[in-house]
Amino acid sequence: MKIKIQYQVRPFLGSYIILPVGEDVWKDPALLLVNELGLDILRLLSSDTDETEILRWVLEAYDIDEATAKRDIRGYVAQLQARDMLSDADQLED
């Protein structure tokens, strides 16, 4: 899967606002507020990747157990899919 919109990032009160830009602003003009992990995942999605690669990266970069990481990644990817921000998504296995 890969992020399929153009966006800019703006820091905001310890979080980050994701702003669609160009033609993508008309697809979903709403802002997306993410934390540092959410921003890191968006950056990973700048190139074609899957949830397994994201999980591997999150487990190496953050002090989090695998079950919690899977749940959080799935939820975040679902939010991005609901906003039509991703190309086809590969699901994590249980």
Secondary structure, DSSP 8 states (H G I E B T S, - for coil): --B-S-EEEEEETTEEEEEE-GGGGGT--S-EEE-HHHHHHHHHTTSS--HHHHHHHHHHHS---HHHHHHHHHHHHHHHHHTT-BSS------
